[in-house]
Amino acid sequence: MSKVIIVTGASRGIGRNIAYNLAVNGYTVIANYNNSEIEAIKLQNELKEQGIEIDIFKGNVSKSQEARKLINYTIEKYGRIDVLINNAGIAQEKLFTDITEEDFDKMMKTNLYSVFYTTQEAVKYMLRDHNGSIINISSIYALTGGACEVHYSMAKAGIDGMTKSLAKELGPSNIRVNSIAPGAIDTDMNKGLSEEDWKEVIKETPLGRKGYPIDITRCVKWLVEDEFTTGQVISPNGGLVII
């Protein structure tokens, strides 16, 4: 059996692209979604037309019990988890002084707690097998901060902190933990950017173009196969930010 891979937030945007391409490349994929059931079914059907099977699993992974159900489903069906890709997330632009307690709580639960919950459950089985890879989808704002996105930047920075700490803890058990911090990617999450905004971003990007989900998927695919990279925050951003 090919590597068993869970992708959270897999019905749209970067997550969908990751799930689709990994499935096409022969991996066994469990695509998690929460609200976007129609999109998840479309993904499943699109692959089925090509003779490729993919599991779709509804679950709000910002809740520990639902994250546990996702992991248990995978173990019961496939017996192991080789790769966990934590992609589920939301964004919100808001002045710091206007962020409500509800805004902050939802941002942390969706973008940070979800990573903690799914990882903690999956790691139990990776430790058992003395093997595994965890790939967290962070953000360039975890590295630079984003004006009017303080709570988003905080949550994503938390993911990177967890990545580095967990890589040290799990390395001796042959479990790799890495983070991908995308730059400006053309997805629904960035639909608020106007044409002029994109022109400015492209102007400031040495490679002279915006990013696309496939740019992140290629990085994910490399980390899925890699066996000697851990504790790293990799940022595909066209040179927009060079650290």
Residue, then its C-alpha position, 0 to 999 in steps of 0.5 A: m500500500s502506498k503512503v497513507i496521507i491525511v490532508t485537513g482543510a482539503s476541499r478548497g484552495i491549497g488543501r484541495n490542490i495538495a490532496y488532488n495531486l498526491a492522489v494522482n501521484g498514487y498516494t492514499v489520501i484522506a481529505n478532511y473538510n468541515n463546511s465545504e461538503i459540495e466541494a469535497i464531493k466534487l474533488q472525490n468525483e473528479l478523481k473517481e472519473q480518473g479511476i482514483e479513489i480518495d476518502i473524504f471525511k467531514g470533521n471540525v478539527s478545531k474540536s479535539q473529539e472530531a480530530r480524534k475521529l478523523i485519526n481513528y477513521t484512518i487507523e481503522k481503515y488503513g492501519r497507519i498514518d504515514v503523513l499528516i498535512n495540517n492545512a485547515g485554516i481561516a483568515q480575517e483582516k481587522l484592525f487590532t483594536d477591533i478584534t473581538e474575543e470571539d474573533f480571536d478564539k475562532m482564529m486560534k481554534t481553527n488555525l492553531y488548536s486544530v494542528f495541536y489536536t490532529t498532531q497529538e492524535a496522529v503521533k501516537y501511531m507514528l510513535r508506535d511505527h517509529n516513522g512519520s512525517i508532519i507537514n504544517i501549512s503556516s504563512i509568510y505572516a508567521l515570519t514577517g507579521g501582517a498588519c490588520e492580521v495580528h491574530y492570524s499572524m499569531a496563530k501561524a507563528g504558533i504553528d512554526g514554534m510547535t514545528k520546531s519544538l516537536a521536531k526536536e522531541l520526535g526526531p529520535s523516533n524517526i518522525r519529521v516535522n516541518s512547516i511550509a509558510p506560503g507567500a502571496i498565493d492566488t486562492d479564495m483566502n486572498k480574494g480580497l486583494s484587488e488587481e492593483d494589490w496583486k500588481e504591487v505584490i508582483k512588483e515586489t517579488p523578485l520572480g515577478r509573479k504571484g504564487y499558485p497552489i501548485d507551488i505549495t503542493r510541489c513543496v509538500k510532495w518533496l517533504v512527503e518523500d524526504e527523509f532528512t529534513t526536520g524542524q524547518v520552516i520553508s517559505p515558497n514566496g517567489g523571493l518576496v521575503i528573503i530571510 
